[in-house]
Amino acid sequence: MSTLREKAHQIIDSLSDQRLEAIYEYLQFIKLKEELMATYEITSDKLIMETIEKGLLEEADGNLIALEDIVDNV
């Protein structure tokens, strides 16, 4: 049994280049929309944003530990 992705590939392979271009543009739109929704979800979460801001302040103050130092001490 074919997966949905395999079925979609079969259909795509049978389309003209003109139709394929239109589908490609639509897929780019869908991908961008998903990325924007994910960004919105993150930026709407107060706790996540506070954590990001805290991390940025720690970085600016030089209060971060290098990953290499953590790996070396494990």
C-alpha positions as CSV (number, residue, x, y, z in Angstrom):
1,M,0.0,0.0,0.0
2,S,1.3,3.4,-1.0
3,T,1.7,6.2,1.6
4,L,0.1,9.5,1.0
5,R,3.5,11.0,0.2
6,E,4.2,8.3,-2.4
7,K,0.7,8.9,-4.0
8,A,1.4,12.6,-4.1
9,H,4.8,12.0,-5.8
10,Q,3.1,9.8,-8.4
11,I,0.6,12.6,-9.2
12,I,3.3,15.2,-9.3
13,D,5.4,13.1,-11.7
14,S,2.5,13.0,-14.1
15,L,1.9,16.8,-14.2
16,S,3.0,19.3,-16.8
17,D,5.8,21.7,-15.9
18,Q,3.3,24.6,-16.0
19,R,1.1,22.9,-13.4
20,L,4.1,21.8,-11.4
21,E,5.2,25.4,-11.1
22,A,1.9,26.4,-9.7
23,I,1.9,23.6,-7.2
24,Y,5.4,24.4,-6.2
25,E,4.4,28.0,-5.5
26,Y,1.5,26.8,-3.5
27,L,3.6,24.4,-1.5
28,Q,6.0,27.3,-0.7
29,F,3.1,29.3,0.5
30,I,1.9,26.5,2.8
31,K,5.4,26.0,4.2
32,L,5.7,29.7,4.9
33,K,2.3,29.7,6.6
34,E,3.3,26.8,8.8
35,E,6.6,28.6,9.7
36,L,4.7,31.8,10.6
37,M,2.2,29.9,12.7
38,A,5.0,28.2,14.6
39,T,6.7,31.5,15.2
40,Y,3.4,33.0,16.4
41,E,3.0,30.1,18.8
42,I,6.4,30.6,20.3
43,T,6.1,34.4,20.5
44,S,2.7,34.1,22.1
45,D,4.0,31.9,24.9
46,K,5.0,34.3,27.7
47,L,7.2,31.7,29.5
48,I,9.1,30.8,26.3
49,M,9.7,34.4,25.5
50,E,10.9,35.2,29.1
51,T,13.3,32.3,28.9
52,I,14.6,33.5,25.5
53,E,15.0,37.0,26.8
54,K,16.8,35.7,29.9
55,G,19.2,33.7,27.7
56,L,19.9,36.7,25.5
57,L,20.7,38.8,28.6
58,E,23.0,36.1,30.0
59,E,24.8,35.9,26.6
60,A,25.2,39.7,26.5
61,D,26.6,39.6,30.1
62,G,29.0,36.8,29.2
63,N,27.4,34.5,31.7
64,L,27.2,31.4,29.4
65,I,29.2,28.3,29.6
66,A,30.7,27.0,26.3
67,L,29.4,23.7,25.1
68,E,32.9,22.4,24.8
69,D,33.4,23.0,28.5
70,I,30.3,21.1,29.4
71,V,31.3,18.2,27.1
72,D,34.8,18.1,28.6
73,N,33.4,17.9,32.1
74,V,30.9,15.1,31.5
